[in-house]
Amino acid sequence: MLWKKEVTAELVNMAGANTILEHLGIVITEIGDDYVKGTMPVDHRTHQPAGLLHGGASVVLAETLGSFAGSLTVEFPNETVVGVEINANHVRGVRSGIVTGVARPIHIGGRTQVWEIKINNEKEELVCISRLTLAVLRK
């Protein structure tokens, strides 16, 4: 297993109260052996003015999943991770429903991590693919 600590999705979701996660309806749904999965509704909170899923909302979901996954791989409380770069390619529009993101590691190093996050619609079609680089900080 990749993770250095055990947490439940329920505990993480409770920690998201009164944050952007709660505001956008982001929920961690699964913590697998080498991935973190979460969902986000596509509704008035996550729409752009044209009624489509806002690309920025997709990036928030991607960074949430990748950063949380990265935090599970470090020696807390002596280490933490912070985002230093994220990119996203938006490949399909979504007007309603739920999108699901899955973060998987590309590189887990002592100073940096790189995560790939794929976001799919309810038909399992790719909506957005993102790459997140994290810095590992020692406290």
N, CA, C and O atoms as a GROMACS GRO file, in nm:
protein
  556
    1MET      N    1   0.084  -0.119   0.000
    1MET     CA    2   0.000   0.000   0.000
    1MET      C    3   0.088   0.125   0.000
    1MET      O    4   0.194   0.128   0.063
    2LEU      N    5   0.044   0.225  -0.069
    2LEU     CA    6   0.117   0.350  -0.086
    2LEU      C    7   0.107   0.442   0.036
    2LEU      O    8   0.197   0.522   0.062
    3TRP      N    9  -0.002   0.432   0.109
    3TRP     CA   10  -0.032   0.529   0.215
    3TRP      C   11   0.049   0.503   0.342
    3TRP      O   12   0.072   0.388   0.380
    4LYS      N   13   0.091   0.611   0.409
    4LYS     CA   14   0.165   0.601   0.535
    4LYS      C   15   0.075   0.621   0.655
    4LYS      O   16   0.119   0.608   0.770
    5LYS      N   17  -0.051   0.653   0.630
    5LYS     CA   18  -0.146   0.665   0.741
    5LYS      C   19  -0.283   0.620   0.692
    5LYS      O   20  -0.314   0.625   0.573
    6GLU      N   21  -0.362   0.576   0.788
    6GLU     CA   22  -0.496   0.531   0.755
    6GLU      C   23  -0.597   0.636   0.797
    6GLU      O   24  -0.598   0.682   0.911
    7VAL      N   25  -0.682   0.673   0.703
    7VAL     CA   26  -0.794   0.761   0.732
    7VAL      C   27  -0.913   0.709   0.654
    7VAL      O   28  -0.899   0.635   0.557
    8THR      N   29  -1.029   0.750   0.697
    8THR     CA   30  -1.150   0.711   0.625
    8THR      C   31  -1.200   0.830   0.544
    8THR      O   32  -1.172   0.945   0.577
    9ALA      N   33  -1.274   0.801   0.440
    9ALA     CA   34  -1.335   0.906   0.360
    9ALA      C   35  -1.427   0.991   0.447
    9ALA      O   36  -1.435   1.113   0.430
   10GLU      N   37  -1.497   0.928   0.541
   10GLU     CA   38  -1.589   1.001   0.629
   10GLU      C   39  -1.516   1.105   0.712
   10GLU      O   40  -1.564   1.218   0.727
   11LEU      N   41  -1.400   1.070   0.766
   11LEU     CA   42  -1.321   1.163   0.846
   11LEU      C   43  -1.273   1.280   0.762
   11LEU      O   44  -1.278   1.395   0.807
   12VAL      N   45  -1.228   1.253   0.642
   12VAL     CA   46  -1.182   1.359   0.553
   12VAL      C   47  -1.297   1.454   0.518
   12VAL      O   48  -1.280   1.575   0.518
   13ASN      N   49  -1.413   1.398   0.489
   13ASN     CA   50  -1.528   1.481   0.454
   13ASN      C   51  -1.570   1.570   0.570
   13ASN      O   52  -1.614   1.683   0.549
   14MET      N   53  -1.558   1.521   0.692
   14MET     CA   54  -1.590   1.605   0.808
   14MET      C   55  -1.492   1.721   0.818
   14MET      O   56  -1.530   1.832   0.856
   15ALA      N   57  -1.366   1.696   0.786
   15ALA     CA   58  -1.264   1.801   0.790
   15ALA      C   59  -1.288   1.908   0.683
   15ALA      O   60  -1.236   2.018   0.694
   16GLY      N   61  -1.365   1.875   0.579
   16GLY     CA   62  -1.394   1.970   0.472
   16GLY      C   63  -1.507   2.067   0.504
   16GLY      O   64  -1.539   2.152   0.421
   17ALA      N   65  -1.567   2.054   0.621
   17ALA     CA   66  -1.676   2.145   0.658
   17ALA      C   67  -1.626   2.289   0.661
   17ALA      O   68  -1.515   2.316   0.707
   18ASN      N   69  -1.708   2.381   0.613
   18ASN     CA   70  -1.678   2.524   0.611
   18ASN      C   71  -1.557   2.558   0.524
   18ASN      O   72  -1.485   2.654   0.551
   19THR      N   73  -1.535   2.478   0.420
   19THR     CA   74  -1.427   2.505   0.324
   19THR      C   75  -1.485   2.505   0.184
   19THR      O   76  -1.606   2.485   0.166
   20ILE      N   77  -1.401   2.525   0.085
   20ILE     CA   78  -1.446   2.522  -0.054
   20ILE      C   79  -1.503   2.385  -0.091
   20ILE      O   80  -1.590   2.376  -0.178
   21LEU      N   81  -1.456   2.280  -0.024
   21LEU     CA   82  -1.510   2.146  -0.051
   21LEU      C   83  -1.659   2.142  -0.021
   21LEU      O   84  -1.738   2.094  -0.102
   22GLU      N   85  -1.698   2.193   0.093
   22GLU     CA   86  -1.839   2.195   0.129
   22GLU      C   87  -1.917   2.286   0.036
   22GLU      O   88  -2.027   2.252  -0.008
   23HIS      N   89  -1.861   2.402   0.005
   23HIS     CA   90  -1.929   2.498  -0.081
   23HIS      C   91  -1.959   2.440  -0.220
   23HIS      O   92  -2.067   2.462  -0.275
   24LEU      N   93  -1.863   2.367  -0.275
   24LEU     CA   94  -1.881   2.310  -0.410
   24LEU      C   95  -1.943   2.170  -0.407
   24LEU      O   96  -1.974   2.115  -0.512
   25GLY      N   97  -1.962   2.114  -0.290
   25GLY     CA   98  -2.022   1.981  -0.280
   25GLY      C   99  -1.926   1.868  -0.309
   25GLY      O  100  -1.969   1.758  -0.345
   26ILE      N  101  -1.797   1.891  -0.293
   26ILE     CA  102  -1.696   1.788  -0.318
   26ILE      C  103  -1.698   1.688  -0.203
   26ILE      O  104  -1.696   1.726  -0.086
   27VAL      N  105  -1.700   1.559  -0.240
   27VAL     CA  106  -1.703   1.452  -0.140
   27VAL      C  107  -1.598   1.347  -0.178
   27VAL      O  108  -1.597   1.300  -0.292
   28ILE      N  109  -1.512   1.311  -0.084
   28ILE     CA  110  -1.421   1.199  -0.104
   28ILE      C  111  -1.505   1.072  -0.087
   28ILE      O  112  -1.571   1.054   0.015
   29THR      N  113  -1.503   0.986  -0.187
   29THR     CA  114  -1.589   0.868  -0.184
   29THR      C  115  -1.513   0.738  -0.162
   29THR      O  116  -1.571   0.639  -0.117
   30GLU      N  117  -1.384   0.737  -0.193
   30GLU     CA  118  -1.310   0.611  -0.183
   30GLU      C  119  -1.161   0.639  -0.172
   30GLU      O  120  -1.107   0.728  -0.238
   31ILE      N  121  -1.097   0.562  -0.086
   31ILE     CA  122  -0.952   0.565  -0.073
   31ILE      C  123  -0.905   0.423  -0.102
   31ILE      O  124  -0.920   0.333  -0.020
   32GLY      N  125  -0.847   0.404  -0.220
   32GLY     CA  126  -0.799   0.272  -0.261
   32GLY      C  127  -0.654   0.252  -0.223
   32GLY      O  128  -0.595   0.335  -0.154
   33ASP      N  129  -0.595   0.142  -0.267
   33ASP     CA  130  -0.455   0.113  -0.235
   33ASP      C  131  -0.359   0.215  -0.295
   33ASP      O  132  -0.254   0.243  -0.237
   34ASP      N  133  -0.394   0.272  -0.412
   34ASP     CA  134  -0.304   0.368  -0.476
   34ASP      C  135  -0.381   0.480  -0.546
   34ASP      O  136  -0.332   0.539  -0.641
   35TYR      N  137  -0.501   0.509  -0.499
   35TYR     CA  138  -0.580   0.615  -0.559
   35TYR      C  139  -0.676   0.675  -0.457
   35TYR      O  140  -0.709   0.613  -0.355
   36VAL      N  141  -0.720   0.796  -0.488
   36VAL     CA  142  -0.826   0.862  -0.411
   36VAL      C  143  -0.932   0.905  -0.511
   36VAL      O  144  -0.901   0.962  -0.616
   37LYS      N  145  -1.057   0.878  -0.477
   37LYS     CA  146  -1.170   0.909  -0.565
   37LYS      C  147  -1.264   1.004  -0.494
   37LYS      O  148  -1.285   0.994  -0.373
   38GLY      N  149  -1.322   1.096  -0.570
   38GLY     CA  150  -1.420   1.188  -0.514
   38GLY      C  151  -1.515   1.238  -0.620
   38GLY      O  152  -1.491   1.224  -0.740
   39THR      N  153  -1.626   1.296  -0.574
   39THR     CA  154  -1.729   1.346  -0.666
   39THR      C  155  -1.756   1.493  -0.642
   39THR      O  156  -1.722   1.549  -0.537
   40MET      N  157  -1.819   1.554  -0.742
   40MET     CA  158  -1.862   1.693  -0.734
   40MET      C  159  -1.986   1.709  -0.820
   40MET      O  160  -1.990   1.661  -0.933
   41PRO      N  161  -2.088   1.777  -0.768
   41PRO     CA  162  -2.208   1.799  -0.848
   41PRO      C  163  -2.182   1.905  -0.956
   41PRO      O  164  -2.100   1.995  -0.939
   42VAL      N  165  -2.253   1.890  -1.066
   42VAL     CA  166  -2.252   1.993  -1.170
   42VAL      C  167  -2.387   2.063  -1.158
   42VAL      O  168  -2.489   2.013  -1.204
   43ASP      N  169  -2.384   2.180  -1.096
   43ASP     CA  170  -2.506   2.257  -1.072
   43ASP      C  171  -2.470   2.405  -1.063
   43ASP      O  172  -2.361   2.445  -1.104
   44HIS      N  173  -2.560   2.486  -1.010
   44HIS     CA  174  -2.539   2.631  -1.005
   44HIS      C  175  -2.410   2.669  -0.933
   44HIS      O  176  -2.354   2.775  -0.962
   45ARG      N  177  -2.360   2.586  -0.841
   45ARG     CA  178  -2.236   2.617  -0.769
   45ARG      C  179  -2.112   2.599  -0.854
   45ARG      O  180  -2.010   2.663  -0.830
   46THR      N  181  -2.121   2.513  -0.955
   46THR     CA  182  -2.003   2.477  -1.033
   46THR      C  183  -2.014   2.515  -1.180
   46THR      O  184  -1.927   2.481  -1.260
   47HIS      N  185  -2.122   2.584  -1.216
   47HIS     CA  186  -2.144   2.626  -1.355
   47HIS      C  187  -2.067   2.754  -1.389
   47HIS      O  188  -2.044   2.839  -1.302
   48GLN      N  189  -2.029   2.766  -1.513
   48GLN     CA  190  -1.989   2.894  -1.571
   48GLN      C  191  -2.117   2.961  -1.623
   48GLN      O  192  -2.221   2.896  -1.628
   49PRO      N  193  -2.113   3.089  -1.662
   49PRO     CA  194  -2.235   3.157  -1.708
   49PRO      C  195  -2.307   3.088  -1.824
   49PRO      O  196  -2.428   3.104  -1.837
   50ALA      N  197  -2.237   3.013  -1.907
   50ALA     CA  198  -2.301   2.945  -2.019
   50ALA      C  199  -2.373   2.817  -1.977
   50ALA      O  200  -2.430   2.748  -2.062
   51GLY      N  201  -2.370   2.783  -1.848
   51GLY     CA  202  -2.441   2.666  -1.800
   51GLY      C  203  -2.363   2.536  -1.806
   51GLY      O  204  -2.419   2.429  -1.784
   52LEU      N  205  -2.234   2.544  -1.834
   52LEU     CA  206  -2.147   2.427  -1.836
   52LEU      C  207  -2.062   2.422  -1.710
   52LEU      O  208  -2.045   2.523  -1.642
   53LEU      N  209  -2.009   2.304  -1.679
   53LEU     CA  210  -1.915   2.290  -1.569
   53LEU      C  211  -1.799   2.387  -1.590
   53LEU      O  212  -1.735   2.387  -1.695
   54HIS      N  213  -1.772   2.468  -1.490
   54HIS     CA  214  -1.662   2.565  -1.496
   54HIS      C  215  -1.529   2.490  -1.485
   54HIS      O  216  -1.512   2.405  -1.398
   55GLY      N  217  -1.436   2.524  -1.572
   55GLY     CA  218  -1.305   2.460  -1.568
   55GLY      C  219  -1.235   2.479  -1.436
   55GLY      O  220  -1.163   2.390  -1.390
   56GLY      N  221  -1.255   2.594  -1.374
   56GLY     CA  222  -1.194   2.618  -1.243
   56GLY      C  223  -1.247   2.524  -1.136
   56GLY      O  224  -1.173   2.484  -1.046
   57ALA      N  225  -1.375   2.489  -1.146
   57ALA     CA  226  -1.431   2.393  -1.050
   57ALA      C  227  -1.367   2.256  -1.070
   57ALA      O  228  -1.339   2.186  -0.972
   58SER      N  229  -1.344   2.218  -1.194
   58SER     CA  230  -1.274   2.092  -1.221
   58SER      C  231  -1.134   2.093  -1.160
   58SER      O  232  -1.088   1.993  -1.106
   59VAL      N  233  -1.067   2.207  -1.170
   59VAL     CA  234  -0.932   2.219  -1.114
   59VAL      C  235  -0.937   2.210  -0.962
   59VAL      O  236  -0.848   2.151  -0.900
   60VAL      N  237  -1.039   2.268  -0.900
   60VAL     CA  238  -1.052   2.256  -0.754
   60VAL      C  239  -1.069   2.109  -0.716
   60VAL      O  240  -1.006   2.063  -0.621
   61LEU      N  241  -1.153   2.036  -0.788
   61LEU     CA  242  -1.170   1.894  -0.760
   61LEU      C  243  -1.038   1.820  -0.778
   61LEU      O  244  -0.999   1.739  -0.694
   62ALA      N  245  -0.968   1.848  -0.888
   62ALA     CA  246  -0.841   1.779  -0.915
   62ALA      C  247  -0.739   1.808  -0.806
   62ALA      O  248  -0.674   1.716  -0.756
   63GLU      N  249  -0.724   1.934  -0.768
   63GLU     CA  250  -0.624   1.968  -0.666
   63GLU      C  251  -0.662   1.911  -0.530
   63GLU      O  252  -0.575   1.870  -0.453
   64THR      N  253  -0.790   1.908  -0.501
   64THR     CA  254  -0.836   1.849  -0.375
   64THR      C  255  -0.796   1.702  -0.368
   64THR      O  256  -0.738   1.658  -0.268
   65LEU      N  257  -0.827   1.626  -0.472
   65LEU     CA  258  -0.798   1.484  -0.472
   65LEU      C  259  -0.648   1.456  -0.470
   65LEU      O  260  -0.601   1.372  -0.393
   66GLY      N  261  -0.573   1.527  -0.554
   66GLY     CA  262  -0.428   1.505  -0.560
   66GLY      C  263  -0.358   1.547  -0.433
   66GLY      O  264  -0.268   1.476  -0.386
   67SER      N  265  -0.396   1.659  -0.376
   67SER     CA  266  -0.331   1.707  -0.254
   67SER      C  267  -0.362   1.615  -0.137
   67SER      O  268  -0.275   1.584  -0.056
   68PHE      N  269  -0.488   1.572  -0.128
   68PHE     CA  270  -0.523   1.481  -0.020
   68PHE      C  271  -0.445   1.350  -0.035
   68PHE      O  272  -0.390   1.300   0.063
   69ALA      N  273  -0.441   1.295  -0.156
   69ALA     CA  274  -0.366   1.171  -0.178
   69ALA      C  275  -0.219   1.190  -0.141
   69ALA      O  276  -0.160   1.105  -0.074
   70GLY      N  277  -0.162   1.301  -0.185
   70GLY     CA  278  -0.022   1.328  -0.152
   70GLY      C  279   0.002   1.336  -0.002
   70GLY      O  280   0.106   1.292   0.047
   71SER      N  281  -0.094   1.393   0.070
   71SER     CA  282  -0.077   1.406   0.215
   71SER      C  283  -0.074   1.270   0.285
   71SER      O  284  -0.019   1.257   0.394
   72LEU      N  285  -0.133   1.170   0.222
   72LEU     CA  286  -0.132   1.036   0.280
   72LEU      C  287   0.001   0.964   0.264
   72LEU      O  288   0.023   0.860   0.325
   73THR      N  289   0.090   1.018   0.182
   73THR     CA  290   0.217   0.951   0.153
   73THR      C  291   0.335   1.006   0.232
   73THR      O  292   0.447   0.956   0.220
   74VAL      N  293   0.312   1.110   0.312
   74VAL     CA  294   0.422   1.172   0.385
   74VAL      C  295   0.412   1.142   0.534
   74VAL      O  296   0.309   1.096   0.583
   75GLU      N  297   0.520   1.169   0.606
   75GLU     CA  298   0.530   1.142   0.750
   75GLU      C  299   0.473   1.260   0.829
   75GLU      O  300   0.548   1.343   0.880
   76PHE      N  301   0.341   1.264   0.838
   76PHE     CA  302   0.275   1.369   0.915
   76PHE      C  303   0.298   1.340   1.063
   76PHE      O  304   0.291   1.223   1.100
   77PRO      N  305   0.324   1.435   1.150
   77PRO     CA  306   0.318   1.580   1.132
   77PRO      C  307   0.450   1.644   1.092
   77PRO      O  308   0.459   1.766   1.086
   78ASN      N  309   0.554   1.563   1.065
   78ASN     CA  310   0.685   1.619   1.031
   78ASN      C  311   0.695   1.666   0.887
   78ASN      O  312   0.784   1.744   0.853
   79GLU      N  313   0.605   1.618   0.802
   79GLU     CA  314   0.604   1.657   0.661
   79GLU      C  315   0.462   1.693   0.619
   79GLU      O  316   0.364   1.648   0.678
   80THR      N  317   0.454   1.774   0.516
   80THR     CA  318   0.326   1.807   0.455
   80THR      C  319   0.350   1.827   0.306
   80THR      O  320   0.464   1.832   0.261
   81VAL      N  321   0.243   1.839   0.229
   81VAL     CA  322   0.256   1.867   0.086
   81VAL      C  323   0.179   1.994   0.053
   81VAL      O  324   0.077   2.026   0.115
   82VAL      N  325   0.230   2.066  -0.046
   82VAL     CA  326   0.162   2.185  -0.098
   82VAL      C  327   0.171   2.183  -0.250
   82VAL      O  328   0.269   2.137  -0.307
   83GLY      N  329   0.067   2.234  -0.314
   83GLY     CA  330   0.065   2.240  -0.459
   83GLY      C  331   0.158   2.348  -0.511
   83GLY      O  332   0.162   2.458  -0.457
   84VAL      N  333   0.235   2.315  -0.615
   84VAL     CA  334   0.321   2.414  -0.678
   84VAL      C  335   0.285   2.438  -0.824
   84VAL      O  336   0.321   2.541  -0.881
   85GLU      N  337   0.213   2.343  -0.886
   85GLU     CA  338   0.172   2.361  -1.025
   85GLU      C  339   0.059   2.265  -1.054
   85GLU      O  340   0.060   2.151  -1.009
   86ILE      N  341  -0.038   2.314  -1.131
   86ILE     CA  342  -0.145   2.227  -1.177
   86ILE      C  343  -0.182   2.269  -1.318
   86ILE      O  344  -0.185   2.388  -1.349
   87ASN      N  345  -0.211   2.172  -1.403
   87ASN     CA  346  -0.264   2.203  -1.535
   87ASN      C  347  -0.385   2.116  -1.559
   87ASN      O  348  -0.403   2.013  -1.494
   88ALA      N  349  -0.466   2.158  -1.651
   88ALA     CA  350  -0.588   2.083  -1.680
   88ALA      C  351  -0.624   2.099  -1.826
   88ALA      O  352  -0.618   2.209  -1.882
   89ASN      N  353  -0.662   1.989  -1.887
   89ASN     CA  354  -0.718   1.990  -2.021
   89ASN      C  355  -0.864   1.951  -2.008
   89ASN      O  356  -0.898   1.842  -1.961
   90HIS      N  357  -0.951   2.041  -2.051
   90HIS     CA  358  -1.096   2.020  -2.045
   90HIS      C  359  -1.138   1.966  -2.181
   90HIS      O  360  -1.130   2.037  -2.282
   91VAL      N  361  -1.183   1.842  -2.184
   91VAL     CA  362  -1.208   1.776  -2.312
   91VAL      C  363  -1.355   1.753  -2.344
   91VAL      O  364  -1.388   1.717  -2.457
   92ARG      N  365  -1.443   1.772  -2.246
   92ARG     CA  366  -1.586   1.750  -2.272
   92ARG      C  367  -1.666   1.836  -2.176
   92ARG      O  368  -1.634   1.844  -2.058
   93GLY      N  369  -1.770   1.899  -2.227
   93GLY     CA  370  -1.858   1.980  -2.144
   93GLY      C  371  -1.958   1.894  -2.068
   93GLY      O  372  -1.997   1.786  -2.113
   94VAL      N  373  -1.999   1.945  -1.954
   94VAL     CA  374  -2.101   1.879  -1.872
   94VAL      C  375  -2.198   1.987  -1.824
   94VAL      O  376  -2.156   2.092  -1.777
   95ARG      N  377  -2.327   1.961  -1.837
   95ARG     CA  378  -2.428   2.058  -1.795
   95ARG      C  379  -2.494   2.025  -1.662
   95ARG      O  380  -2.540   2.114  -1.591
   96SER      N  381  -2.498   1.896  -1.627
   96SER     CA  382  -2.564   1.858  -1.503
   96SER      C  383  -2.515   1.721  -1.459
   96SER      O  384  -2.443   1.652  -1.532
   97GLY      N  385  -2.553   1.684  -1.340
   97GLY     CA  386  -2.518   1.552  -1.288
   97GLY      C  387  -2.404   1.558  -1.189
   97GLY      O  388  -2.388   1.655  -1.115
   98ILE      N  389  -2.325   1.454  -1.191
   98ILE     CA  390  -2.212   1.438  -1.099
   98ILE      C  391  -2.089   1.404  -1.183
   98ILE      O  392  -2.097   1.325  -1.277
   99VAL      N  393  -1.976   1.464  -1.148
   99VAL     CA  394  -1.849   1.422  -1.206
   99VAL      C  395  -1.769   1.351  -1.098
   99VAL      O  396  -1.780   1.383  -0.979
  100THR      N  397  -1.687   1.256  -1.142
  100THR     CA  398  -1.606   1.177  -1.050
  100THR      C  399  -1.461   1.188  -1.090
  100THR      O  400  -1.426   1.169  -1.207
  101GLY      N  401  -1.377   1.221  -0.994
  101GLY     CA  402  -1.234   1.231  -1.018
  101GLY      C  403  -1.158   1.122  -0.947
  101GLY      O  404  -1.196   1.078  -0.839
  102VAL      N  405  -1.048   1.078  -1.010
  102VAL     CA  406  -0.961   0.977  -0.950
  102VAL      C  407  -0.817   1.027  -0.962
  102VAL      O  408  -0.769   1.056  -1.072
  103ALA      N  409  -0.749   1.037  -0.847
  103ALA     CA  410  -0.610   1.079  -0.843
  103ALA      C  411  -0.521   0.957  -0.826
  103ALA      O  412  -0.541   0.875  -0.736
  104ARG      N  413  -0.421   0.944  -0.915
  104ARG     CA  414  -0.324   0.834  -0.908
  104ARG      C  415  -0.183   0.893  -0.920
  104ARG      O  416  -0.163   0.992  -0.990
  105PRO      N  417  -0.087   0.832  -0.852
  105PRO     CA  418   0.049   0.887  -0.854
  105PRO      C  419   0.121   0.858  -0.985
  105PRO      O  420   0.104   0.752  -1.046
  106ILE      N  421   0.200   0.954  -1.027
  106ILE     CA  422   0.294   0.936  -1.137
  106ILE      C  423   0.435   0.925  -1.080
  106ILE      O  424   0.516   0.844  -1.124
  107HIS      N  425   0.462   1.010  -0.978
  107HIS     CA  426   0.594   1.013  -0.914
  107HIS      C  427   0.576   1.049  -0.768
  107HIS      O  428   0.512   1.149  -0.736
  108ILE      N  429   0.633   0.968  -0.678
  108ILE     CA  430   0.634   0.998  -0.535
  108ILE      C  431   0.780   1.005  -0.493
  108ILE      O  432   0.846   0.902  -0.476
  109GLY      N  433   0.831   1.127  -0.478
  109GLY     CA  434   0.969   1.146  -0.438
  109GLY      C  435   0.981   1.208  -0.301
  109GLY      O  436   0.881   1.242  -0.238
  110GLY      N  437   1.103   1.223  -0.256
  110GLY     CA  438   1.128   1.282  -0.125
  110GLY      C  439   1.100   1.431  -0.119
  110GLY      O  440   1.070   1.484  -0.012
  111ARG      N  441   1.110   1.499  -0.232
  111ARG     CA  442   1.088   1.644  -0.235
  111ARG      C  443   0.971   1.687  -0.322
  111ARG      O  444   0.913   1.793  -0.301
  112THR      N  445   0.935   1.603  -0.420
  112THR     CA  446   0.823   1.637  -0.509
  112THR      C  447   0.738   1.513  -0.535
  112THR      O  448   0.782   1.399  -0.522
  113GLN      N  449   0.615   1.541  -0.571
  113GLN     CA  450   0.522   1.437  -0.614
  113GLN      C  451   0.450   1.489  -0.738
  113GLN      O  452   0.429   1.609  -0.753
  114VAL      N  453   0.412   1.396  -0.826
  114VAL     CA  454   0.331   1.431  -0.941
  114VAL      C  455   0.212   1.335  -0.944
  114VAL      O  456   0.228   1.213  -0.935
  115TRP      N  457   0.093   1.392  -0.957
  115TRP     CA  458  -0.032   1.316  -0.957
  115TRP      C  459  -0.109   1.343  -1.085
  115TRP      O  460  -0.112   1.456  -1.135
  116GLU      N  461  -0.172   1.239  -1.139
  116GLU     CA  462  -0.263   1.253  -1.251
  116GLU      C  463  -0.405   1.237  -1.198
  116GLU      O  464  -0.435   1.143  -1.124
  117ILE      N  465  -0.491   1.329  -1.236
  117ILE     CA  466  -0.629   1.324  -1.193
  117ILE      C  467  -0.717   1.324  -1.317
  117ILE      O  468  -0.713   1.416  -1.398
  118LYS      N  469  -0.798   1.218  -1.331
  118LYS     CA  470  -0.893   1.209  -1.441
  118LYS      C  471  -1.032   1.231  -1.385
  118LYS      O  472  -1.071   1.170  -1.286
  119ILE      N  473  -1.107   1.318  -1.451
  119ILE     CA  474  -1.244   1.348  -1.411
  119ILE      C  475  -1.337   1.300  -1.521
  119ILE      O  476  -1.320   1.337  -1.637
  120ASN      N  477  -1.436   1.217  -1.485
  120ASN     CA  478  -1.530   1.160  -1.580
  120ASN      C  479  -1.672   1.201  -1.546
  120ASN      O  480  -1.704   1.232  -1.432
  121ASN      N  481  -1.758   1.201  -1.649
  121ASN     CA  482  -1.900   1.225  -1.627
  121ASN      C  483  -1.968   1.094  -1.586
  121ASN      O  484  -1.902   0.992  -1.568
  122GLU      N  485  -2.099   1.098  -1.572
  122GLU     CA  486  -2.173   0.980  -1.527
  122GLU      C  487  -2.172   0.867  -1.630
  122GLU      O  488  -2.202   0.753  -1.596
  123LYS      N  489  -2.139   0.898  -1.754
  123LYS     CA  490  -2.128   0.794  -1.858
  123LYS      C  491  -1.985   0.738  -1.866
  123LYS      O  492  -1.953   0.662  -1.957
  124GLU      N  493  -1.900   0.777  -1.770
  124GLU     CA  494  -1.759   0.735  -1.767
  124GLU      C  495  -1.678   0.794  -1.882
  124GLU      O  496  -1.574   0.740  -1.918
  125GLU      N  497  -1.726   0.906  -1.940
  125GLU     CA  498  -1.651   0.975  -2.045
  125GLU      C  499  -1.558   1.078  -1.980
  125GLU      O  500  -1.595   1.144  -1.883
  126LEU      N  501  -1.439   1.089  -2.035
  126LEU     CA  502  -1.341   1.183  -1.982
  126LEU      C  503  -1.388   1.327  -2.002
  126LEU      O  504  -1.424   1.367  -2.113
  127VAL      N  505  -1.388   1.402  -1.895
  127VAL     CA  506  -1.427   1.543  -1.896
  127VAL      C  507  -1.303   1.632  -1.885
  127VAL      O  508  -1.292   1.733  -1.954
  128CYS      N  509  -1.211   1.593  -1.798
  128CYS     CA  510  -1.092   1.674  -1.770
  128CYS      C  511  -0.980   1.581  -1.726
  128CYS      O  512  -1.002   1.485  -1.652
  129ILE      N  513  -0.860   1.611  -1.772
  129ILE     CA  514  -0.742   1.541  -1.722
  129ILE      C  515  -0.645   1.646  -1.670
  129ILE      O  516  -0.619   1.747  -1.736
  130SER      N  517  -0.593   1.621  -1.553
  130SER     CA  518  -0.511   1.720  -1.486
  130SER      C  519  -0.384   1.656  -1.434
  130SER      O  520  -0.381   1.536  -1.404
  131ARG      N  521  -0.278   1.735  -1.423
  131ARG     CA  522  -0.153   1.691  -1.360
  131ARG      C  523  -0.118   1.792  -1.252
  131ARG      O  524  -0.112   1.912  -1.277
  132LEU      N  525  -0.094   1.741  -1.133
  132LEU     CA  526  -0.064   1.824  -1.016
  132LEU      C  527   0.074   1.790  -0.964
  132LEU      O  528   0.107   1.674  -0.941
  133THR      N  529   0.157   1.894  -0.946
  133THR     CA  530   0.287   1.877  -0.884
  133THR      C  531   0.281   1.931  -0.742
  133THR      O  532   0.237   2.043  -0.719
  134LEU      N  533   0.324   1.850  -0.649
  134LEU     CA  534   0.327   1.888  -0.508
  134LEU      C  535   0.471   1.895  -0.459
  134LEU      O  536   0.556   1.818  -0.502
  135ALA      N  537   0.497   1.990  -0.370
  135ALA     CA  538   0.625   1.995  -0.300
  135ALA      C  539   0.606   1.929  -0.164
  135ALA      O  540   0.505   1.951  -0.098
  136VAL      N  541   0.702   1.850  -0.124
  136VAL     CA  542   0.701   1.790   0.009
  136VAL      C  543   0.783   1.881   0.100
  136VAL      O  544   0.901   1.904   0.078
  137LEU      N  545   0.717   1.933   0.203
  137LEU     CA  546   0.782   2.025   0.296
  137LEU      C  547   0.806   1.956   0.428
  137LEU      O  548   0.719   1.885   0.480
  138ARG      N  549   0.924   1.977   0.482
  138ARG     CA  550   0.955   1.926   0.616
  138ARG      C  551   0.935   2.039   0.716
  138ARG      O  552   0.980   2.152   0.694
  139LYS      N  553   0.869   2.007   0.823
  139LYS     CA  554   0.839   2.111   0.924
  139LYS      C  555   0.955   2.127   1.021
  139LYS      O  556   0.948   2.210   1.112
   0.00000   0.00000   0.00000
